[in-house]
Amino acid sequence: MNLDFSKPLYFLAPLAGLTDLPFRSVVKKFGVDVTVSEMISSNALAYGSKKTYKMLEKSPLEVPYSVQIAGSNPEIIKRALDVINQRDDIDIVDLNCGCPVPKVVNNLQGSALLTDLKKMGKAIETIKNYSNKKYTSVKIRLGFNEKNHIEIAKVCEDSGADFIAVHGRTRQGKFKAPVDYDAIAEVKSAVKIPVIANGDIDSPSKAKWVLEHTKCDGIMIGRAAVGRPWIFKEIKDNMQEASRELIAEVVLEHFEQMINFYGEYGVILFRKHLHTYSKHGYKNATGFRDAINRVTDVNEAREIISNFFKS
């Protein structure tokens, strides 16, 4: 499995609680090139969490498939890699150096690594040396409080990363500050490895502009694909706005995937997706969301969903 960076590659960004196997398998059918697991704790993998092992699972459609881990302790990372190395269906190991959530940052993981580039470099080297996967990648932000994106990117490159994804905000900027696409372009100019642009890419025109402006080797889309997994087909194949028939088909398939993966609990977990899917101009979407929030039975939920999206 080789990544062909001669043309732009399209990545689905990892989003905690959203980009699980059911969602990724739906998105994959719309032409995304690379899917990435939800962020997985290296500690949880190292200490044998069965729930975490389940997060490694992928759809047969997901080729290539990247697993993103959070961690900073080389010994724990090695133990996590022992688990990942046993699976032959993973192509890329990605180190999260961007998550801004306090409980991750307080463990010197995620974007906290941007405050200790020596430790970040060591973590990347550990993955590069101990992983048996073809690619090692890193997802970064532009800095922690202040931007030092070029320094961060060069440490990634020097430590052995095969490519990087750059979210165009600092940790302080969370998900609200304007995305600095100029800074992403500066990273692209500063390193020789491929660079993927990430942050607020939510339409075909925006995707085209970001690729032209940053000269990046691909783009990564996260939140804009939630409730709209067909966005990659809109971008790559100029697909027009999704029809009601397509939306109904996608929603029902996604629902069945959730039930297959999580059992009856999938009904509850699917609510957040239904809230987003129902925002495509449907009448009485508020009433639908209120009704679905009260349902836990699989058959009842399926009927409500089918009636709403097929009406």
Summary of the structure (lengths in Angstrom):
residues: 311
radius of gyration: 19.3
end to end distance: 43.1
largest distance: 57.0
contacts: 1057
relative contact order: 0.11
helix: 48%
strand: 14%
